[in-house]
Amino acid sequence: MPPADDPYALPPFDPARAAAIRRQLGLTTGQVAWAVAAYCGSPVHPDLLRAWEAGTVTPENSQVKALAAALWCSPADLVGEASTLAQCRTVAGLTVNETAAALGITRGQWERAERRNHWRGTAAQTQALLRTLCPPPPCFVAACGRTEQLRVLLREAVTTWWPPYVGPLARIVPLDPALLHHALALLHRAYQHWEGATGGPVHQAARAEARAADFLEHIDRHLWQHLREALNPAVDPSRPTP
């Protein structure tokens, strides 16, 4: 993990986003490569830009910053979802000092939180963190050390009667309980579908049993996927149009 004062602790580069933004601006790879080179201070061949967009070569964080300048956007527009506190801070465009001040903690406390990707603030500080950095739910839950607790809760919910679990889920995942209610209902329905199919013919039952077990093993991923779809119902703007 980058040190806490690394100004470029960015999430992974998203090639599709970069390609879509360039196309929307009507620029060629050659034009963008020239602009990136101007910002970097060293030559950048159009083939390298094409490799970035194809995902065969990953640009360094400093190159992502130069590419963002060339495309008249923020570096945050060219990367995926933040998965660490340091990445959340960088996407928010804040320094370590600015973040610590906004959360009401010392610089040293925030640096330790970033290095360990571990958050243990008070209720007020946690609310300030959510307002200031807007961490994606998976990132926040992981930083609070509650991922395994979440998995246990979800497994219990989908294998029994799920409504009583909405409240406990809302105390772990900082989202509207109505969204969590909907997502939990979908998870329960999906698991019960596979569980109900285990009573069929032998070969179908074995397949259904394996799918049900896999579903439970990765149930938190299914939750995040449902929530992303609920929070972003529109077509992903990073996907190039045909």
N, C-alpha and C positions, 0 to 999 in steps of 0.2 A: 504494500500500500504506500502511496506517496506520502512524504512528510506533511505535517499539518499546515505548513506555510506554502505548499506547492500551489501556485495559482492556476495550474492547468490539470487539476484532478478531475478530468472529464469522464463521463460514462463512455462505453464503447462507441466507436464511430459507426454511423448508420449510412451505408452506401446509397440506399434507395432515397433517403432524404436529400442527400447532396445532389444526386442526379436530377431529382424532381425540381429542386430549387433552381438549378442551372437552366433546365428546360423552360421553367416558368419565366425566367428572365430573358430567354431567347439568346443565350450565349453559347458559343462553341467551346469545346474543351480547350482549344488553342487559346482563345481569349482569356478563359479563366486561368489557365496555366501561366500565361504571361502576367496576370495580376497577382497570382500567388507568388511567383518568382520575385515580383517587385516588393512584396511584403516580407518575404523570407530573406531577400538579399542574395539569393543564389538561383541558378537556372532550374526550371521545372519543366520537364518535357510533357507535352500533351498525353503521351502514352502513360505517364505516371498517373495523371488525373483520371484517365480511363480505367486504370487498374484500381484506383481508389473506388470509383463508382461501381466497378464490377465486383469488388470485395476480395480481389486476389492479393491486394497489398493494403495494409492498414497504415494510414498516416499517423505520424507522431502528434502528440497534443499541440505542440507549437505549430505544426502544419495545419491542424484543424482550425486553429485560431486564424492563420493566414487565409485559409480557404473561406472561412466565414467572412472575413473582411472583403475578399474578392467577390463574394456572392451577396454582399450587403445584408448580412443576417447575423444573428448571434451564434457563437459556437454551440450553444444549447440546442439550436435548430438542426444541428448536424449529427447529433448523438442520440443514443437510445435512452432508456429509462435509468435513472440514477439508482445505484444499489448500495451506496455507502454514504455516510454523513458528509464526507469530504466532497464527494461528487455532487451532493445536494447543494452544498455551499457554492461550489463553482458554477453550477447551473443557475443559481440565484444571482450570480455576479457579485458576491460579497467577499470581503477579506475576512481573515480570522478575527481581527479586532472588531470589525463591524458585526460579525455574527455573535461574538461573545457579548457585546454591548446590547444587542437586540434581545438576547436571551436572559440578560441580567446575571451573567456569570463571568468569571475571570478568563483572561486569554489562556492561561494554563489549563483551566478546567476544560475549555473547548478543545484545546490541542490534544489532551488526553482522550477525550471522547472521539475525536477523529482518528487518532492513531489506533485505538482499540475498536473503532466502530461500535461503541457501546454507550448507550444513553441511560442515565439514571437521574434525571432532573426532578424537581418538584412538579406538582400539578400545574402551577403557574408558568414555570419554565418550559414545561412540555407543551402547553398551549402556545407559548411564544415560538417554540421550535416549529410547530405545525403551521403557524401563521407566516413565519419568516422564510422557512426553507421549503415548505410544501412537499415533504418527502413522500414518494410513492408508498402506498401501504405496505408492500413487501419489505421495502427498505426500513421503514419505521419499526415494523414488528421485529425484524431481525436485529436492529440496533438495540431494541429493548430486551433482547434475549428471550422472546416469547414465541418463536417459531414452532418449537416442539409442543408447547402448550396449545397453540392454535391447532396443530395437526390432531392432537388427542381429542380436542373439543369437536372438531369437524367430523372425525370418525365416529364419535359417539352420536352426534346429531343425525348423520345419514343412516346409521344402522338402527336407530330407535325412532322416536317421535321428535322431529326437529324444532317446532316452534319455541319450546322453552329455552333453546340454546341461542336465540337471537340476542338476548340481553348480555349473556357472557361474551358472545362474539363481539358485540359493540364495545365492550370494555377493553378488548385487545386491538381491534381494527378501528381507527379513528374516522369512520364514515357514517353517513346517515343510516340509522337503523332500518329504514325502509329499503335501502339498497341491499343491505345485508340480509334482510328478510327474503327478498326476491332471490338473491344468489343462493341462499341456503335451501330454499324450496327447489331450485333447479338441481342442486347437488343431490338432494334427497331423492328426487325423481330419477335422476340418472343412475344412482347406485341401486335403487330398488328395481330398476329395469333389468340390470345385469344379475342382481340377486334372484329375481323372479325367474330368470331363464335357466337357473342351475337345476331346475327340476325336469328339464326336457330330455331328449335323447342323449345318450352318453357323450357322443362327440360334441354336440352343441352345449351340453352342460359343462363339459371340461373347458370349453372356450369361454363360456360365460363366467365360470368361476375364476379363470385366469384374469379376465377383464375386470371383474369386481375387485380382485386382490390388487391389481395394478392401480385401479381407481383410488382405492384407499391409501396406497403407498404414496401417491402423488396428489392427494386431495387438496393440499394448499395451493398447488399450481392451478388446479381447476377453479378454485375460488378466485384467484387473482385474474384468471382469464374472463370469468363471468363479470367481475367488477370492472375490468377494463372495457369490456363491450358495453356495459351499462353506462359508464362514464364518458365513453367516446363512441356514440352510436353512429356518427357520420362516417363516411368512407375515409380511410386514413389518407391525409393529404400528402404523405410521403410516398404513396404509391403512384408511379407514373401512369397516366391514362393511356389506354391503348391507342 
